[in-house]
Amino acid sequence: MSLTILLVEDDRELRQTLRESLAVEGYVVHAAASLADARALLAHAGAEGGIDLVLLDLGLPDGDGEDLLAALRRRCAAPVIVISAREAEGQKIRLLDGGADDYLVKPFGLGELLARLRLALRHRGRDSRAAVLRWRAGALDIDLAARRVRRQGAEVHLTPTEFKLLARLVRQAGQVVTHRQLLADVWGPEHTEQTHYLRLYMAQLRAKLEDDAAEPRHLLTEPGVGYRIAEPAD
């Protein structure tokens, strides 16, 4: 199952950039532009299974993110990373002492944010391995960050669902992903029994990506368990 992040950021451009970048890494992202939105998402997420990590801006249109931090610490154990343009040492100390797991000053690089995010999750015992974003074997080249798939040098058109399924396998290349995990992450938790979806879309992917769809070398079946994409050859 993908980990879920609550992103609280009022800057629309930054919020969209972070949301898209985190989605490529395999995270489910709930984005809020205000304290009110964040509280509503937290209430809804609590009913759906919770939030695994919070990225929290401070200067929000209806209050300060510091107020949300206090509420978060009363109700959940998810790590909180503050992302703010404020550099005052005293405020950093107060927020870290108040329950924040980390404090990242804007502007920051995506790579550093992802590394700190994985560290915060690792400290809470969650899987924190970096996702595989580029996969190549023989004539097949998959670039998740660019949302591009090529076979024998030619671009392959995938439907949004086909790409989402392929990306889920690529992010854990070489590892089996169970039927339930794939169904929950690609179609949603209400579809975890609909295994015919997987059979249909895996057949479509193999037809587009394998030299011989009947004898696949890349998109492999683990009978009774799930599917995996083979380790990249180069």
C-alpha positions as CSV (number, residue, x, y, z in Angstrom):
1,M,0.0,0.0,0.0
2,S,1.3,3.5,-0.9
3,L,2.1,5.8,2.0
4,T,-0.2,8.9,2.3
5,I,1.1,12.4,2.8
6,L,-0.8,15.5,3.8
7,L,0.7,18.5,2.1
8,V,-0.3,21.9,3.7
9,E,0.9,24.7,1.5
10,D,-0.9,27.9,0.3
11,D,1.4,28.7,-2.6
12,R,-0.4,27.1,-5.5
13,E,2.5,26.6,-7.8
14,L,4.7,25.0,-5.1
15,R,1.8,22.9,-3.9
16,Q,1.2,21.6,-7.4
17,T,4.9,20.9,-8.0
18,L,5.3,19.0,-4.7
19,R,2.1,17.1,-5.3
20,E,3.2,15.9,-8.7
21,S,6.7,15.1,-7.6
22,L,5.6,13.1,-4.6
23,A,3.0,11.2,-6.7
24,V,5.8,10.2,-9.1
25,E,7.6,8.8,-6.1
26,G,4.6,6.6,-5.3
27,Y,3.0,8.6,-2.5
28,V,-0.7,9.3,-2.2
29,V,-0.9,13.1,-1.6
30,H,-3.8,15.1,-0.1
31,A,-3.1,18.8,-0.6
32,A,-4.5,21.6,1.5
33,A,-4.2,25.4,1.0
34,S,-5.4,26.4,4.4
35,L,-5.8,25.3,8.0
36,A,-9.5,24.7,7.4
37,D,-8.7,22.5,4.4
38,A,-6.1,20.6,6.3
39,R,-8.4,19.9,9.2
40,A,-11.1,18.6,6.9
41,L,-8.7,16.3,5.1
42,L,-7.3,15.0,8.4
43,A,-10.8,14.2,9.6
44,H,-11.6,12.4,6.3
45,A,-8.3,10.6,6.2
46,G,-8.7,9.4,9.8
47,A,-11.9,7.6,8.6
48,E,-10.0,6.2,5.6
49,G,-6.9,4.8,7.3
50,G,-4.9,7.8,8.3
51,I,-2.0,10.0,7.3
52,D,1.6,8.7,7.2
53,L,3.4,12.0,7.1
54,V,2.6,15.8,7.1
55,L,4.5,18.5,5.1
56,L,3.4,21.7,6.9
57,D,3.9,25.3,5.8
58,L,3.5,28.0,8.5
59,G,2.1,31.1,6.8
60,L,-1.4,30.1,5.8
61,P,-4.3,32.4,4.9
62,D,-6.4,31.5,7.9
63,G,-3.8,31.1,10.6
64,D,-0.4,29.7,11.4
65,G,0.7,26.1,10.7
66,E,2.1,26.0,14.2
67,D,-1.5,25.8,15.5
68,L,-2.0,22.7,13.3
69,L,1.2,21.1,14.6
70,A,-0.2,21.2,18.2
71,A,-3.4,19.6,17.1
72,L,-1.6,16.9,15.1
73,R,0.5,16.0,18.1
74,R,-2.6,15.5,20.2
75,R,-4.2,13.1,17.7
76,C,-1.6,11.2,15.7
77,A,1.9,10.0,15.6
78,A,2.7,10.8,11.9
79,P,6.0,12.6,11.4
80,V,5.7,16.3,10.6
81,I,8.2,18.2,8.4
82,V,7.8,21.9,8.5
83,I,8.5,23.7,5.2
84,S,8.8,27.4,5.6
85,A,10.7,30.6,4.5
86,R,11.1,31.6,8.1
87,E,14.7,31.2,9.2
88,A,14.6,32.4,12.8
89,E,16.5,30.0,15.0
90,G,14.1,30.5,18.0
91,Q,11.1,29.5,15.9
92,K,12.9,26.4,14.6
93,I,13.7,25.3,18.1
94,R,10.2,26.0,19.4
95,L,8.6,23.9,16.6
96,L,11.1,21.0,16.9
97,D,10.5,21.0,20.6
98,G,6.8,21.2,20.0
99,G,6.7,18.0,18.0
100,A,8.0,18.7,14.5
101,D,10.4,16.0,13.2
102,D,12.3,18.3,10.9
103,Y,12.4,21.9,9.6
104,L,13.3,22.7,6.0
105,V,13.8,26.3,4.9
106,K,12.5,27.4,1.5
107,P,13.7,27.4,-1.1
108,F,14.9,23.7,-1.0
109,G,15.7,21.1,-3.5
110,L,13.4,18.2,-4.2
111,G,16.1,15.6,-3.6
112,E,16.8,17.0,-0.1
113,L,13.1,17.0,0.7
114,L,12.7,13.4,-0.4
115,A,15.7,12.3,1.6
116,R,14.4,14.0,4.8
117,L,11.0,12.5,4.2
118,R,12.4,9.0,3.9
119,L,14.5,9.6,7.1
120,A,11.4,10.8,9.0
121,L,9.5,7.7,7.9
122,R,12.4,5.4,8.7
123,H,12.5,6.8,12.3
124,R,8.8,5.7,12.6
125,G,9.6,2.2,11.2
126,R,8.0,2.8,7.8
127,D,9.4,1.6,4.5
128,S,11.7,4.5,3.3
129,R,13.5,3.1,0.3
130,A,13.7,5.5,-2.6
131,A,11.4,4.5,-5.5
132,V,12.8,3.3,-8.8
133,L,12.0,6.0,-11.4
134,R,14.0,4.8,-14.4
135,W,13.9,1.2,-15.7
136,R,15.6,-0.1,-18.8
137,A,16.0,-3.6,-20.1
138,G,16.8,-4.5,-23.7
139,A,14.6,-2.4,-26.0
140,L,12.3,-1.2,-23.3
141,D,13.0,2.1,-21.5
142,I,10.6,3.5,-18.8
143,D,11.1,6.9,-17.3
144,L,8.4,7.6,-14.7
145,A,9.6,11.2,-13.9
146,A,9.1,12.1,-17.6
147,R,6.0,9.9,-17.9
148,R,7.6,8.3,-21.0
149,V,7.8,4.7,-22.2
150,R,9.8,3.7,-25.2
151,R,10.2,0.4,-26.9
152,Q,12.8,-0.1,-29.6
153,G,13.2,3.7,-29.6
154,A,9.6,4.5,-30.4
155,E,7.3,6.0,-27.8
156,V,4.6,3.7,-26.5
157,H,1.2,5.3,-25.8
158,L,-0.3,4.0,-22.5
159,T,-3.7,4.9,-21.0
160,P,-3.6,6.7,-17.6
161,T,-4.5,3.5,-15.9
162,E,-2.0,1.4,-17.8
163,F,0.7,3.9,-16.9
164,K,-0.3,4.0,-13.2
165,L,-0.2,0.2,-13.0
166,L,3.2,0.0,-14.7
167,A,4.6,2.8,-12.5
168,R,3.5,0.9,-9.4
169,L,5.4,-2.1,-10.5
170,V,8.5,-0.1,-11.6
171,R,8.8,1.7,-8.3
172,Q,9.4,-1.7,-6.6
173,A,11.3,-3.3,-9.5
174,G,12.3,-6.9,-8.8
175,Q,9.8,-7.2,-5.9
176,V,6.4,-8.8,-6.0
177,V,3.5,-6.5,-5.5
178,T,0.4,-8.3,-4.4
179,H,-3.0,-8.3,-6.1
180,R,-4.5,-6.3,-3.2
181,Q,-1.7,-3.8,-3.2
182,L,-2.0,-3.1,-6.9
183,L,-5.8,-2.9,-6.8
184,A,-5.8,-0.5,-3.8
185,D,-3.1,1.7,-5.2
186,V,-4.3,1.9,-8.8
187,W,-8.0,1.6,-8.5
188,G,-8.7,2.4,-4.8
189,P,-9.3,0.4,-1.6
190,E,-12.9,-0.3,-2.6
191,H,-11.6,-2.5,-5.5
192,T,-9.3,-4.9,-3.7
193,E,-11.4,-7.9,-4.8
194,Q,-11.7,-7.0,-8.5
195,T,-8.8,-9.1,-9.8
196,H,-10.3,-9.2,-13.3
197,Y,-9.1,-5.5,-13.6
198,L,-5.5,-6.7,-13.1
199,R,-5.8,-9.5,-15.6
200,L,-7.2,-7.2,-18.3
201,Y,-4.7,-4.4,-17.8
202,M,-1.7,-6.7,-17.5
203,A,-2.7,-8.3,-20.7
204,Q,-2.9,-4.9,-22.4
205,L,0.5,-3.9,-21.0
206,R,2.2,-7.1,-22.2
207,A,0.7,-6.7,-25.6
208,K,2.3,-3.2,-25.8
209,L,5.6,-3.8,-24.1
210,E,6.7,-7.5,-24.5
211,D,8.1,-9.1,-27.6
212,D,5.9,-12.1,-27.0
213,A,2.9,-11.3,-24.7
214,A,2.3,-15.1,-24.2
215,E,5.9,-15.5,-22.9
216,P,6.6,-12.3,-21.0
217,R,10.2,-11.5,-19.9
218,H,9.6,-8.2,-18.1
219,L,6.0,-8.2,-16.6
220,L,5.9,-11.4,-14.6
221,T,3.2,-13.3,-12.8
222,E,3.7,-14.7,-9.3
223,P,0.8,-17.2,-9.3
224,G,-1.7,-16.7,-6.5
225,V,0.3,-13.7,-5.1
226,G,0.6,-10.8,-7.6
227,Y,2.9,-9.4,-10.2
228,R,6.4,-8.0,-10.5
229,I,8.5,-6.3,-13.1
230,A,11.9,-8.0,-13.5
231,E,15.1,-6.3,-12.3
232,P,16.4,-3.9,-14.9
233,A,19.2,-5.3,-17.1
234,D,21.1,-2.1,-17.3
